[in-house]
């Protein structure tokens, strides 16, 4: 019960004014007692999701669980995160404490400098992306990965309940975008790929953010040889595919698109589609939060002209 109370306080952050949260909190003692009873007696069943679409910037189909179920997601996250985070490779940057996109961008710049010998040699970059990643995660494969690390049968039982709450068109496949647990499970799933690339293929310069990854090398042929190995590993071990339209090898000097920025040896410029979206959303009378968000984004690259055109200051 103490665990549930602790998790509830964490869950409340930034959500206190939400109607569904207020409704749950109005009978908090009863609701948590009921949830606790379901967990102890193993009668807990995950409820339905409400679905909606967002654009961030590309369209995404989000599934939102009830407050009761989201408390369970936070409980599992609290229980599992630290254990698994210690087992992730250093250069996995998505949905991790003290990591994030900006650190991944800086790491890419550092790696490119090392491979190119401070921009005196050609640096080749393999960029890959997994096709329909969240919708393709196989529940049984994920459970097998988790069972190698988790011996507590009650935790495994609860994970199974959460996984069983969602499927795509195929039973036993897919994680919902929107669950806190989905972010952690996705990292656990792709940590298998990370370890294969680092330990089996012995790749030194590798970065992953969510299902986007880059490998840097001083030979394009070396990168070409790696592609079929990665494809086979994903298909045979994780039942995933590389996205054929988002797989390429380019030189650093020609510009490499990674995490919303196009990277060059001496500068980093924002992706054209992102720049157009910024101009579109800031024109007229923009929301101050939107302005601050884009101000922060633009501070991480060579965007002086855009900032001047938009009239933003730092």
N, C-alpha and C positions, 0 to 999 in steps of 0.2 A: 504493500500500500504506500509505503514511503517513496518507493520508486515512481509510482504513478503520480504522486503529488509533486515530486521534483520535476518530472517530465512535463506536467501540466504548466508549471511556472515557466519553463522554457518555451513551451508551445505558445503561451500567451503573448510573447514578445511581438509587438507590431500588429496584433490581431484583436486587441481588447474591444474595439468598437464594432467588430463584425457581428452581424445579427445571429448567425448560427453559433458563434462562440459565446455570445451573451446568453442565448437560450440554454446552452449546455451548462454555463456557469451558474445560472439561476437555480439549478438543482445539482450543484457540483458534488456534494457529499453522496447523494443517491446515485448519480451517474458513475462516479469513480468506484463506489462500492459494488455496483452492478458489473462493471467492467472487471474489477478484481475477482469477483465471484466466477465470472465466465472464464477467466484465465486459470484460476485454481482448479476449477472443475472440468476444464478443457471443453467447455461448451461455446467458446467464442467462435462466432462466424462473422466474416467481413461483410459489411453492407454494400449496397450498390454505389456506383459513381454517378456524378453529374458531369456531362461532357460539354465542352465549349471550344471554340476556335480562337487562336490569337495569331498575331504576326510579329515575329521578333528577329529579323524582319520577314523570314519566310513563314508561310502558314504552318501552324502546328495544331494538332488536335489534343487538347488537354483533358484529362479525367481527374475530377476532384472528389476525394473521399469525404465522408461525413466527419464531423469533429471527433466523434468517438473512435473512428478508425484511424484518424490522423494522430491521435494520442498514442495508439499502438505503433504506428510508424516511428514516432519519436522515441518510443520505448526501445524498439529494436535498434534504431540508429545509435542511441546512447549506449546500448549494450555491446554493439559490434564494432563501432567506428574505430576506436583506439587500437583494438587488437589487429584489425586488418590494415589500418593505415600504416602501421609499423612494418608491414610486409609488402607494401607497394614499393615500386622502384622510385628513385629520387625524381626522375624526369616524367612523372605522371602529374598533371597539373589541374585537372578538372575536379571541382567539388571537394577540395581538400583544404584543411586549415593551413594558413601561411603559404598557399600556392596561388593559383589563379592565372587568368589569361595574360596579365601584364608580366608576370614572372616568366611565363612560357615564352613570350615575345623576346624578353631580354636574354633568355637562355639560348634561343635560336640565334640571336645576334652573336653571342659569345661562341657558340659552336661553329658558326659560319666563319668567324675570324680565325679559329683554330685550324679548321680544315683548309682554308684558303691561305694559310700562313700570313695572316694580316693583309689579305687581299692582294697577294702576289701570285697566287695560283688559282686555277679554276676549281670552284666548289660546285658539286652537283647535288641536287636535292630531289629525293623521292617523296612525293606528297601523296598520301592515301586517305581514303574515307570509307567507312563501312556502310553498305547499302541497307537502308531501313533498319538501323541498328536496334533501337528499342523495341520495334515491332518484331524483330527476329530472334530475340533472346529466348533460348530454349529452357523451360523451367527445370527439366530433369538434369540437363547439363549443369545448370547453375546449382541445383541441389547437390549434385555429386561433388562439385568443387567445394561447396560449403561443408559437406560432411567430412572432407579430408581435414578440416580445421576445427570443426565444432563437434564436441562429444556430448554436449548437453541436449538430451532428447526433447526437453520442453521448449527450448529455443528453436530447435529444428521444426517441431510441431507448429509453432507460431509462424515461423517463416513460410511453411507450406500453406497455412491458412491465408496469408497475405498474397502469396504467389497465385493461389487458386482463385483469387477474387477477380482476376483480369485475364482475358485472352484476346488475341486478335482474331482473324478469321479462322485460325487453326488452334485447336484446343491444346493447352500446355505451352503456348508460345506467346511471347510479348510481355513487356512491362509498361505500365501507364506513365506517360509524361505527367508529372505533377506530384507523384509520391516522393516523399523524402527518401524512403528506402530504395526507390528505383535508382537514384543517383549513386548510392553506395553499392548496390548490387551490380550496376553497370561497371563500376571500377573494379570490383572483385572479378567479374566475368572477363574483362579485357586485361586484367593483370596476368592472366594466362598467356596472352599474346606478348605482353611486355617482357615476361620472363623468358619466353621462347626467343625473342629477338635479342635480348641482352645476354642470356646464358648459353643458348644453343647456337645461335648465329654469331654471337660475340660482336654485336654491333655496338660501337662506342657512342656514336652521335645520333641518338634517337630521342624524340620528344613526342608525347601523346597528350592531347587535350580532348576529353570526351572520346568520340570515335574518329577524330582527325589525328593523323600522325605524320611526322616527317623523319626521314633518315638522311643524314648528310655524309658525303664521301668525296674523295678526290678522283673517283673513277665512275663514269656513267655506266660502264660495262658491269662493274660490281653491283650497282643498284639494279640493273636489268636482271641479273642472276638471282637477286633476292626476291623479286616479285612472285615468281611461281612457288617459292618456298612458303611465303606468307599466305598466298592463296590456298595452298594445300592445308596448311596448319589451321587456318580459319574454318575451312570447309569440313575437315575431318574431326577437329577437336571441339569447335564451338558452333558449328552449323551456321556460319556467317559467310558473307561474300563481300569482296571489295567492290566499291561502286565504280563501274567501268568508265563513266564520264568524269570522275573526279580523281583519276589516277594518272599521274604524269611525272616525268623526270625533266627538270629544268636546271639551267645554271643560275647561280646566285646573282650574277651580273645582269641577267636578262629580266630579273624580277620574279620573286616567288610569293604567291598568294597564300598566306597562312594566318588564320584567326582574324580575318577582317582587314588585314594590312598587306600591302605589297612591299616586300623586303628587297632592298638593294644594298650593295656594299657600304655606301656612305650615307644612306638615308632610308626612311620608311614612310611610305605614303598610304593614305587611307584608300580603301577600295572604292572604285567609281560609284558603284551602286549604293554604298553606304553614304558617300558624299551627297548624292542626289536625295537620299532619304532625309539627311540632316537639313538640307536647304528647304525641302518640302515641309518638314515638321516645325521648323523654326520661323518660317515666314508668317507674317501677320502678327497675332498676339499669342505667342507660345506660353505653355505652362512653365513656370519657373523651375520646377523639378526636371522637366525635359531639357531645358537650357543647361542646368547644372550637370545633368548626366552627360550631355554631349560635350560640354566644356571639359569634363574629366576625361572623356574618351580621346578628344583631340590633343590633350596634353601629352600623349604617349607617342607622338610621331611628328614628322615635319609637316605641319599644317598651318604655317604662318599666314599664307594667302587666304585659306578658307576662313581662319579666325578673323582676319581683317574684313573679308567680304560679309561675314555674318555680324560683325560689330561686337564680337565677344571680347571680354577682357579677362585677364588672370590676376 
